[in-house]
Amino acid sequence: MARDKAKQAASQKKYRAANREKINERDRTSERREAANAARKKRREDPAYIEKQAAYQKTYQAANRERRKEYWTANRESFNYRARERRADPANKEKEEGYRKNGAVRRKNYELKRRFGLSMAQYDEMLKQQSGSCAICGTPPQSIRLSVDHCHKTGKVRGLLCWKCNLSIGHFNDDPGLLLKAAAYLGNHGS
């Protein structure tokens, strides 16, 4: 066993000596790729860049709407044929199902960030702080995740609620006085 390891180490050393330039180039390429990815990530998080991209997309869509519509109409049969072929292939079914699941997760992440300024990690941390259940009734999430409760005036996130509690607070217009009156009413006329 020790002899095999020594043989393997010698073989690797010989390969490295013969392919030193190739290995160095691969390392440099990897470093460049990492630097480019870091720059892209920094740009994606820059509000000015996001605004600039949104404005560009809007003007592009407006300027090319008719051209894209004509292209789609002219090639509709081809698009539909390719889509039917892709859906009929059993190998693609699993792949598309994976895309669908990943797409749903990405959309949820995007919506949390866009609407409330929360990342998935922050959401999970809030859920952990609430013992994995609704902040009001204590019900754990079933098939639907807990809603992010926030002040509609300030936008400040207050906590995570089940859909019933979230709707109830919404129907009482986030007014604690109304909620106290409702509690008193139920106390006087309850079951």
C-alpha positions as CSV (number, residue, x, y, z in Angstrom):
1,M,0.0,0.0,0.0
2,A,2.8,2.4,0.9
3,R,4.6,1.4,-2.3
4,D,1.4,2.3,-4.3
5,K,1.3,5.7,-2.7
6,A,4.9,6.3,-3.4
7,K,4.4,5.2,-7.0
8,Q,1.4,7.5,-7.4
9,A,3.3,10.5,-5.9
10,A,6.2,9.9,-8.3
11,S,3.8,9.7,-11.2
12,Q,2.1,12.9,-10.2
13,K,5.4,14.7,-9.8
14,K,6.5,13.5,-13.3
15,Y,3.1,14.7,-14.8
16,R,3.5,18.1,-13.1
17,A,7.1,18.5,-14.4
18,A,6.0,17.6,-17.9
19,N,2.9,19.8,-17.9
20,R,3.9,22.7,-15.7
21,E,2.9,25.4,-18.2
22,K,-0.5,23.8,-18.8
23,I,-1.2,23.6,-15.0
24,N,-0.1,27.3,-14.5
25,E,-2.4,28.4,-17.3
26,R,-5.3,26.5,-15.8
27,D,-4.6,28.2,-12.4
28,R,-4.4,31.6,-14.0
29,T,-7.7,31.0,-15.9
30,S,-9.3,29.9,-12.7
31,E,-8.2,33.1,-10.9
32,R,-9.4,35.3,-13.8
33,R,-12.8,33.4,-13.7
34,E,-13.1,34.0,-9.9
35,A,-12.2,37.7,-10.3
36,A,-14.8,38.1,-13.1
37,N,-17.5,36.3,-11.0
38,A,-16.7,38.6,-8.0
39,A,-17.0,41.7,-10.2
40,R,-20.3,40.4,-11.7
41,K,-21.7,39.8,-8.2
42,K,-20.7,43.2,-7.0
43,R,-22.3,44.8,-10.1
44,R,-25.6,42.8,-9.5
45,E,-25.8,44.1,-6.0
46,D,-25.1,47.8,-7.0
47,P,-28.5,49.7,-6.9
48,A,-27.3,52.2,-9.6
49,Y,-26.4,49.3,-11.9
50,I,-29.7,47.5,-11.2
51,E,-31.6,50.7,-12.1
52,K,-29.5,51.2,-15.3
53,Q,-30.2,47.6,-16.4
54,A,-33.9,48.0,-15.7
55,A,-34.1,51.2,-17.7
56,Y,-32.2,49.5,-20.6
57,Q,-34.5,46.5,-20.5
58,K,-37.6,48.7,-20.6
59,T,-36.4,50.7,-23.6
60,Y,-35.2,47.6,-25.4
61,Q,-38.5,45.9,-24.9
62,A,-40.4,48.9,-26.1
63,A,-38.2,49.4,-29.1
64,N,-38.3,45.8,-30.2
65,R,-41.8,44.7,-29.2
66,E,-43.1,44.5,-32.8
67,R,-40.0,42.9,-34.2
68,R,-40.1,40.2,-31.5
69,K,-43.8,39.6,-32.0
70,E,-43.4,39.2,-35.8
71,Y,-40.5,36.8,-35.3
72,W,-42.5,34.7,-32.8
73,T,-45.5,34.6,-35.2
74,A,-43.4,33.6,-38.1
75,N,-41.6,30.8,-36.2
76,R,-44.4,29.7,-33.9
77,E,-44.7,26.2,-35.4
78,S,-40.9,25.6,-35.1
79,F,-41.0,26.7,-31.4
80,N,-43.9,24.5,-30.6
81,Y,-42.4,21.5,-32.4
82,R,-39.2,21.8,-30.5
83,A,-41.0,22.2,-27.2
84,R,-43.2,19.1,-27.9
85,E,-40.0,17.1,-28.7
86,R,-38.3,18.3,-25.5
87,R,-41.3,17.4,-23.4
88,A,-41.7,14.0,-25.0
89,D,-38.1,13.0,-24.2
90,P,-38.0,11.1,-20.9
91,A,-34.5,12.3,-20.1
92,N,-35.7,15.9,-20.3
93,K,-38.6,15.3,-17.9
94,E,-36.4,14.9,-14.9
95,K,-34.2,17.8,-16.0
96,E,-37.2,20.1,-16.5
97,E,-38.7,19.1,-13.1
98,G,-35.4,20.1,-11.5
99,Y,-35.4,23.4,-13.3
100,R,-39.0,24.0,-12.2
101,K,-38.1,23.3,-8.5
102,N,-34.9,25.5,-8.7
103,G,-36.8,28.2,-10.5
104,A,-39.4,28.3,-7.7
105,V,-36.7,28.6,-5.1
106,R,-34.9,31.4,-7.0
107,R,-38.2,33.2,-7.5
108,K,-38.9,33.0,-3.7
109,N,-35.4,34.3,-3.0
110,Y,-35.9,37.1,-5.5
111,E,-39.3,38.1,-4.1
112,L,-38.0,38.1,-0.5
113,K,-35.1,40.4,-1.5
114,R,-37.2,42.7,-3.7
115,R,-40.2,43.1,-1.4
116,F,-38.7,43.0,2.1
117,G,-34.9,43.2,1.7
118,L,-34.5,39.8,3.2
119,S,-32.2,37.0,2.1
120,M,-33.2,33.4,2.5
121,A,-30.6,33.1,5.3
122,Q,-32.3,36.0,7.2
123,Y,-35.7,34.4,6.6
124,D,-34.5,31.1,8.0
125,E,-32.9,32.9,11.0
126,M,-36.2,34.6,11.7
127,L,-38.0,31.3,11.5
128,K,-35.4,29.7,13.8
129,Q,-35.9,32.6,16.4
130,Q,-39.7,32.0,16.3
131,S,-39.1,28.3,17.0
132,G,-40.2,27.4,13.4
133,S,-43.8,28.6,13.9
134,C,-46.2,31.5,13.5
135,A,-45.3,34.5,15.8
136,I,-49.0,34.8,16.9
137,C,-50.7,31.4,17.0
138,G,-47.6,29.2,17.1
139,T,-48.7,27.0,14.2
140,P,-45.8,25.5,12.3
141,P,-45.9,26.0,8.5
142,Q,-47.8,23.4,6.6
143,S,-47.6,23.3,2.8
144,I,-47.2,27.0,2.5
145,R,-44.3,29.0,4.0
146,L,-44.9,31.6,6.7
147,S,-45.7,35.0,5.4
148,V,-43.4,38.0,6.1
149,D,-45.4,40.4,8.2
150,H,-44.4,44.0,7.7
151,C,-45.6,47.6,8.4
152,H,-47.2,48.9,5.2
153,K,-46.2,52.5,6.2
154,T,-42.5,52.0,7.0
155,G,-41.9,48.7,5.3
156,K,-40.2,47.4,8.5
157,V,-40.4,43.6,8.8
158,R,-42.1,42.6,12.1
159,G,-42.1,38.8,11.9
160,L,-43.3,35.6,10.2
161,L,-47.0,34.7,10.4
162,C,-49.2,31.9,9.1
163,W,-51.6,33.1,6.3
164,K,-54.6,33.2,8.7
165,C,-52.9,35.5,11.2
166,N,-51.4,37.6,8.4
167,L,-54.8,38.1,6.8
168,S,-56.4,38.8,10.1
169,I,-54.0,41.6,11.0
170,G,-54.5,43.0,7.5
171,H,-58.2,43.0,7.8
172,F,-57.9,44.9,11.1
173,N,-55.7,47.5,9.1
174,D,-52.7,46.9,11.4
175,D,-54.6,48.8,14.2
176,P,-53.9,47.4,17.7
177,G,-57.0,49.3,19.0
178,L,-59.3,47.4,16.7
179,L,-57.6,44.1,17.7
180,L,-58.2,44.9,21.4
181,K,-61.9,45.7,20.7
182,A,-62.2,42.4,18.8
183,A,-60.6,40.5,21.7
184,A,-63.0,42.2,24.2
185,Y,-65.9,41.4,21.9
186,L,-64.9,37.8,21.8
187,G,-64.5,37.8,25.6
188,N,-68.0,39.1,26.1
189,H,-69.7,37.1,23.4
190,G,-67.4,34.2,23.0
191,S,-68.4,30.5,22.9
